[in-house]
């Protein structure tokens, strides 16, 4: 894949679609890669969008090291927009990529045209839920496990790529062929260190400042998610993150879990395009 050089490092990216099309940035989650958007990219480019899907900081082929604080990962996104000469873009994120997307919209609202989050609540909502809801605390056990030095890297490198299949509701979405790139990308503890450092930095350096999200927002949610509670995308919960009067649209995807864009790709693509072309 090509490399996008930015002021914050070089990122391996998928960059497709018309050069003059509106830019849409697709941010993968953990433990994934840019290819997790393989089902959505062709439809988005066919609709006229210019699609940028990077392997984010610490992931295969991209810059390693530096700060993994969520605010700095959002700065990575802005540096990519700058490298492409784009003033504004639609930012889409799944899982941890959703956390970066929410944070980009919070800290750099003037650069975000629209926001789409897939199975990821705003970070401040997740933090509140983990600290106040015992059920969500139990579901989030791995976040605390990842704070331990070295052992999590060994665990992830040994368990990939089957962690993705095991964490899915619709497991037949995955097979040896489409899981192989993930296994290669997380083959050693060193490969897993950057992605796990996202969790460590998030706890040590929570996002501060910024403004409530004012960009039009769509939340896509696989309702069989075994990691995250749907209570976190209720209107009451979202008031912690959205500006006054900004009500998020929500598309609930039945028969899919956390890895929704791979478990129900046609439904997710339809939800994205339907919203993007009418919002």
C-alpha positions as CSV (number, residue, x, y, z in Angstrom):
1,X,0.0,0.0,0.0
2,X,1.2,3.6,-0.5
3,X,2.6,5.7,2.2
4,X,1.2,9.2,3.2
5,X,3.9,11.4,4.5
6,X,2.7,13.9,7.1
7,X,4.3,16.3,9.6
8,X,3.6,13.6,12.3
9,X,5.2,10.7,10.5
10,X,4.5,8.3,7.6
11,X,1.3,6.3,7.5
12,X,0.5,3.3,5.3
13,X,-2.8,4.1,3.7
14,X,-5.5,3.1,1.3
15,X,-6.3,6.1,-0.8
16,X,-8.9,5.7,-3.5
17,X,-11.6,7.6,-5.4
18,X,-11.7,10.8,-7.4
19,X,-9.1,13.4,-6.3
20,X,-11.7,16.1,-6.4
21,X,-14.3,14.2,-4.4
22,X,-15.3,15.0,-0.8
23,X,-12.8,13.4,1.5
24,X,-13.9,10.7,3.9
25,X,-11.4,9.3,6.4
26,X,-12.0,5.7,7.7
27,X,-10.3,4.9,11.0
28,X,-10.0,1.3,12.0
29,X,-10.2,-0.1,15.6
30,X,-8.3,-2.6,17.7
31,X,-7.0,-5.1,16.7
32,X,-7.6,-4.2,13.1
33,X,-6.2,-2.5,10.0
34,X,-7.3,-0.3,7.2
35,X,-8.5,-3.4,5.3
36,X,-11.3,-3.7,7.8
37,X,-13.1,-1.2,5.6
38,X,-12.7,-3.3,2.4
39,X,-16.4,-3.8,2.1
40,X,-17.3,-0.1,2.3
41,X,-14.5,1.5,0.2
42,X,-15.7,0.4,-3.3
43,X,-19.3,1.8,-2.6
44,X,-18.0,5.0,-1.2
45,X,-15.6,5.7,-4.1
46,X,-18.4,4.7,-6.6
47,X,-20.5,7.4,-4.9
48,X,-17.9,10.0,-5.6
49,X,-16.0,10.2,-2.3
50,X,-12.2,10.3,-2.0
51,X,-11.5,7.6,0.6
52,X,-8.5,7.7,3.0
53,X,-8.1,4.6,5.2
54,X,-4.8,4.7,7.2
55,X,-3.1,2.1,9.3
56,X,-2.9,4.3,12.3
57,X,0.0,5.1,14.6
58,X,1.7,1.9,15.9
59,X,0.0,-0.4,13.4
60,X,1.5,-2.3,10.5
61,X,3.5,-0.2,8.0
62,X,2.9,3.1,9.8
63,X,5.0,5.3,12.2
64,X,5.6,3.7,15.6
65,X,6.5,5.4,18.8
66,X,5.6,9.0,19.8
67,X,2.6,9.8,21.8
68,X,-0.4,7.4,21.7
69,X,-2.6,9.8,23.8
70,X,-6.0,10.0,22.1
71,X,-5.6,13.7,21.5
72,X,-2.4,13.1,19.7
73,X,-3.9,10.4,17.6
74,X,-6.5,13.0,16.6
75,X,-3.7,15.3,15.6
76,X,-2.4,12.5,13.4
77,X,-5.7,12.6,11.5
78,X,-5.5,16.4,11.1
79,X,-1.9,16.0,9.7
80,X,-3.3,13.6,7.1
81,X,-5.9,16.1,6.0
82,X,-3.2,18.7,5.8
83,X,-1.0,16.4,3.7
84,X,-3.8,15.9,1.2
85,X,-4.6,19.6,1.1
86,X,-8.1,19.1,2.6
87,X,-9.6,21.7,4.8
88,X,-12.5,19.5,6.0
89,X,-13.5,15.8,5.9
90,X,-16.1,13.4,7.1
91,X,-14.4,11.3,9.8
92,X,-15.6,7.8,10.3
93,X,-14.3,5.5,13.1
94,X,-14.9,2.1,14.5
95,X,-14.0,0.9,18.0
96,X,-10.8,2.8,18.9
97,X,-10.9,4.6,15.6
98,X,-14.3,5.8,16.8
99,X,-12.7,7.2,19.9
100,X,-10.2,9.1,17.7
101,X,-13.0,10.3,15.4
102,X,-15.0,11.6,18.4
103,X,-11.9,13.3,19.7
104,X,-11.1,14.9,16.4
105,X,-14.6,16.3,16.2
106,X,-14.2,17.6,19.8
107,X,-10.8,19.2,19.4
108,X,-10.8,20.2,15.8
109,X,-14.5,20.8,15.1
110,X,-13.8,23.2,12.2
111,X,-12.1,20.4,10.3
112,X,-14.9,17.9,10.6
113,X,-17.7,18.0,8.0
114,X,-19.6,15.0,9.5
115,X,-18.9,12.3,12.0
116,X,-19.8,8.6,11.9
117,X,-19.0,6.4,14.8
118,X,-19.4,2.6,14.6
119,X,-19.8,0.7,17.9
120,X,-17.9,3.3,19.8
121,X,-19.5,5.9,22.2
122,X,-17.8,9.2,23.0
123,X,-14.7,8.6,25.2
124,X,-16.1,10.6,28.1
125,X,-19.3,8.5,28.0
126,X,-17.3,5.3,28.0
127,X,-15.2,6.5,30.9
128,X,-18.2,7.4,32.9
129,X,-20.0,4.1,32.2
130,X,-16.9,2.0,33.1
131,X,-16.6,3.9,36.4
132,X,-20.3,3.8,37.4
133,X,-21.8,0.7,35.8
134,X,-20.5,-2.6,37.2
135,X,-21.7,-4.5,34.1
136,X,-19.7,-2.3,31.8
137,X,-16.7,-2.5,34.1
138,X,-16.8,-6.2,33.8
139,X,-17.0,-6.1,30.0
140,X,-14.0,-3.8,30.0
141,X,-11.7,-6.0,31.9
142,X,-9.2,-6.2,29.1
143,X,-8.6,-2.4,29.2
144,X,-7.1,-2.9,32.7
145,X,-5.2,-6.1,31.7
146,X,-3.6,-4.0,28.9
147,X,-2.1,-1.7,31.6
148,X,0.3,-4.5,32.7
149,X,3.8,-4.3,31.1
150,X,4.8,-6.8,28.4
151,X,2.4,-9.6,29.1
152,X,-0.5,-8.2,27.0
153,X,1.8,-7.9,24.0
154,X,2.7,-11.6,24.3
155,X,-1.0,-12.5,24.8
156,X,-2.2,-10.6,21.8
157,X,0.5,-11.8,19.4
158,X,-0.3,-15.4,20.4
159,X,-4.0,-15.0,20.1
160,X,-4.2,-13.1,16.8
161,X,-5.9,-13.2,14.4
162,X,-8.5,-15.3,16.1
163,X,-9.3,-12.6,18.7
164,X,-11.3,-10.8,16.0
165,X,-13.3,-13.9,15.1
166,X,-13.8,-14.7,18.8
167,X,-15.1,-11.2,19.5
168,X,-17.6,-11.2,16.7
169,X,-21.3,-12.2,17.0
170,X,-21.3,-13.4,13.4
171,X,-18.2,-15.5,13.3
172,X,-18.7,-16.8,9.8
173,X,-17.8,-13.3,8.5
174,X,-14.2,-14.4,9.0
175,X,-12.1,-17.1,7.5
176,X,-8.4,-18.0,7.3
177,X,-7.9,-15.9,4.2
178,X,-9.4,-12.6,5.4
179,X,-7.8,-13.0,8.8
180,X,-4.3,-13.7,7.5
181,X,-3.3,-10.0,7.2
182,X,-4.2,-9.4,10.9
183,X,-2.1,-12.4,12.0
184,X,0.9,-11.1,10.0
185,X,0.4,-7.6,11.4
186,X,0.4,-8.8,15.0
187,X,2.9,-11.6,14.6
188,X,5.3,-10.5,17.4
189,X,5.0,-8.8,20.8
190,X,6.8,-5.8,19.3
191,X,4.0,-5.6,16.6
192,X,1.4,-5.5,19.3
193,X,3.1,-2.9,21.5
194,X,1.8,0.2,19.7
195,X,-1.8,-0.8,19.5
196,X,-1.8,-1.8,23.2
197,X,-0.1,1.5,24.1
198,X,-3.3,3.2,22.9
199,X,-5.0,1.8,26.0
200,X,-2.2,2.7,28.3
201,X,-2.0,6.3,27.0
202,X,-5.8,6.7,27.2
203,X,-5.9,6.0,30.9
204,X,-2.8,8.1,31.7
205,X,-3.7,11.0,29.4
206,X,-7.5,11.5,29.1
207,X,-8.7,14.1,26.6
208,X,-8.9,17.6,28.0
209,X,-10.4,20.7,26.5
210,X,-12.2,21.1,23.2
211,X,-15.8,21.8,22.5
212,X,-19.0,19.6,22.4
213,X,-19.3,18.0,19.1
214,X,-21.4,20.1,16.7
215,X,-20.8,18.2,13.5
216,X,-23.8,16.2,12.2
217,X,-23.4,12.8,13.7
218,X,-24.4,9.2,12.8
219,X,-23.9,6.3,15.2
220,X,-24.0,2.8,13.6
221,X,-24.3,0.0,16.2
222,X,-24.3,-3.7,15.9
223,X,-26.7,-4.6,18.7
224,X,-25.1,-7.9,19.6
225,X,-21.9,-6.1,20.8
226,X,-20.4,-8.2,23.7
227,X,-18.0,-5.4,24.7
228,X,-20.1,-2.2,24.9
229,X,-23.5,-1.4,26.3
230,X,-26.1,0.3,24.1
231,X,-26.9,2.5,27.1
232,X,-23.9,4.6,26.1
233,X,-25.6,5.8,23.0
234,X,-28.9,6.8,24.6
235,X,-29.8,10.5,24.2
236,X,-29.2,11.1,27.8
237,X,-25.6,9.6,27.7
238,X,-24.8,11.5,24.5
239,X,-25.5,14.8,26.1
240,X,-22.1,14.6,27.6
241,X,-20.5,14.9,24.2
242,X,-22.9,16.6,21.7
243,X,-23.5,20.4,21.5
244,X,-26.9,21.7,22.4
245,X,-29.4,20.9,19.7
246,X,-27.1,18.4,17.9
247,X,-29.0,15.1,18.1
248,X,-27.2,12.1,16.7
249,X,-28.9,9.8,14.2
250,X,-28.6,6.1,15.2
251,X,-28.7,3.1,12.9
252,X,-29.1,-0.1,14.8
253,X,-27.8,-3.2,12.9
254,X,-29.5,-6.5,13.9
255,X,-27.6,-9.8,13.6
256,X,-24.2,-8.1,14.1
257,X,-21.9,-7.5,16.9
258,X,-18.9,-5.3,17.7
259,X,-17.1,-5.8,14.3
260,X,-20.2,-4.5,12.6
261,X,-18.7,-3.3,9.3
262,X,-17.5,-6.8,8.6
263,X,-20.3,-8.8,10.2
264,X,-23.1,-6.9,8.3
265,X,-21.2,-5.0,5.5
266,X,-24.1,-4.4,3.2
267,X,-26.3,-2.9,6.0
268,X,-23.4,-0.7,7.2
269,X,-22.6,0.5,3.8
270,X,-26.3,1.3,3.1
271,X,-26.6,3.2,6.4
272,X,-23.5,5.2,5.7
273,X,-24.4,6.1,2.1
274,X,-28.0,6.8,2.9
275,X,-27.0,9.2,5.7
276,X,-24.2,10.9,3.8
277,X,-26.3,11.6,0.7
278,X,-29.3,13.1,2.7
279,X,-27.6,14.8,5.7
